[in-house]
Amino acid sequence: MGVKPPEYKTRRGFCHADGLIALNWRLVQVPLSVIDYVIVHELTHRSYPHHCREFWAAVRSLLPQK
């Protein structure tokens, strides 16, 4: 098809201000626990757009083992 995915060299995912969440296609190559973390991290940005203390507390509440 001649189509290539965008090349995100350092990002595993991100959440846009409008709420759109984009995930790096290379996540298919990592363990499921990493995929879970990235998804929870980005979904948490829907409530907390910045990496503030409350953001990290929310992530820890969903993934206490991290």
CYANA upper distance limits for C-alpha pairs under 8 A (distance plus 0.5 A):
  5 PRO  CA     25 TRP  CA      8.02
  8 TYR  CA     12 ARG  CA      7.93
  8 TYR  CA     24 ASN  CA      7.08
 11 ARG  CA     24 ASN  CA      7.43
 12 ARG  CA     23 LEU  CA      6.50
 12 ARG  CA     24 ASN  CA      5.48
 12 ARG  CA     26 ARG  CA      8.33
 12 ARG  CA     27 LEU  CA      7.46
 12 ARG  CA     38 VAL  CA      7.37
 13 GLY  CA     21 ILE  CA      7.75
 13 GLY  CA     22 ALA  CA      5.93
 13 GLY  CA     23 LEU  CA      4.60
 13 GLY  CA     24 ASN  CA      5.98
 13 GLY  CA     38 VAL  CA      7.22
 13 GLY  CA     39 ILE  CA      8.43
 13 GLY  CA     42 GLU  CA      7.36
 14 PHE  CA     21 ILE  CA      6.28
 14 PHE  CA     22 ALA  CA      5.94
 14 PHE  CA     23 LEU  CA      7.09
 14 PHE  CA     42 GLU  CA      6.50
 15 CYS  CA     19 GLY  CA      6.56
 15 CYS  CA     20 LEU  CA      6.20
 15 CYS  CA     21 ILE  CA      4.88
 15 CYS  CA     22 ALA  CA      6.89
 15 CYS  CA     42 GLU  CA      6.25
 15 CYS  CA     43 LEU  CA      8.15
 15 CYS  CA     45 HIS  CA      6.96
 15 CYS  CA     46 ARG  CA      7.85
 16 HIS  CA     20 LEU  CA      5.69
 16 HIS  CA     21 ILE  CA      6.78
 17 ALA  CA     49 PRO  CA      8.27
 19 GLY  CA     46 ARG  CA      6.71
 21 ILE  CA     42 GLU  CA      7.25
 21 ILE  CA     43 LEU  CA      8.14
 23 LEU  CA     27 LEU  CA      7.98
 26 ARG  CA     30 VAL  CA      8.12
 27 LEU  CA     35 ILE  CA      6.86
 28 VAL  CA     35 ILE  CA      8.50
 30 VAL  CA     34 VAL  CA      6.93
 30 VAL  CA     35 ILE  CA      7.48
 31 PRO  CA     35 ILE  CA      7.15
 32 LEU  CA     36 ASP  CA      6.57
 33 SER  CA     37 TYR  CA      6.73
 34 VAL  CA     38 VAL  CA      6.72
 35 ILE  CA     39 ILE  CA      6.68
 36 ASP  CA     40 VAL  CA      6.62
 37 TYR  CA     41 HIS  CA      6.42
 37 TYR  CA     63 LEU  CA      7.91
 38 VAL  CA     42 GLU  CA      6.64
 39 ILE  CA     43 LEU  CA      6.54
 40 VAL  CA     44 THR  CA      6.48
 40 VAL  CA     59 VAL  CA      7.24
 40 VAL  CA     62 LEU  CA      8.01
 41 HIS  CA     45 HIS  CA      7.14
 41 HIS  CA     59 VAL  CA      6.82
 42 GLU  CA     46 ARG  CA      7.71
 43 LEU  CA     47 SER  CA      8.23
 44 THR  CA     48 TYR  CA      6.66
 44 THR  CA     49 PRO  CA      8.43
 44 THR  CA     55 PHE  CA      7.31
 44 THR  CA     58 ALA  CA      7.51
 44 THR  CA     59 VAL  CA      7.19
 45 HIS  CA     49 PRO  CA      5.08
 45 HIS  CA     50 HIS  CA      7.42
 45 HIS  CA     55 PHE  CA      7.89
 47 SER  CA     55 PHE  CA      8.49
 48 TYR  CA     52 CYS  CA      8.05
 48 TYR  CA     54 GLU  CA      7.94
 48 TYR  CA     55 PHE  CA      6.02
 50 HIS  CA     55 PHE  CA      7.57
 51 HIS  CA     55 PHE  CA      6.10
 51 HIS  CA     56 TRP  CA      7.22
 52 CYS  CA     56 TRP  CA      7.13
 53 ARG  CA     57 ALA  CA      6.74
 54 GLU  CA     58 ALA  CA      6.62
 55 PHE  CA     59 VAL  CA      6.86
 56 TRP  CA     60 ARG  CA      6.60
 57 ALA  CA     61 SER  CA      6.60
 58 ALA  CA     62 LEU  CA      7.01
 59 VAL  CA     63 LEU  CA      6.53
 59 VAL  CA     64 PRO  CA      8.32
 60 ARG  CA     64 PRO  CA      5.21
 60 ARG  CA     65 GLN  CA      8.11
 60 ARG  CA     66 LYS  CA      7.19
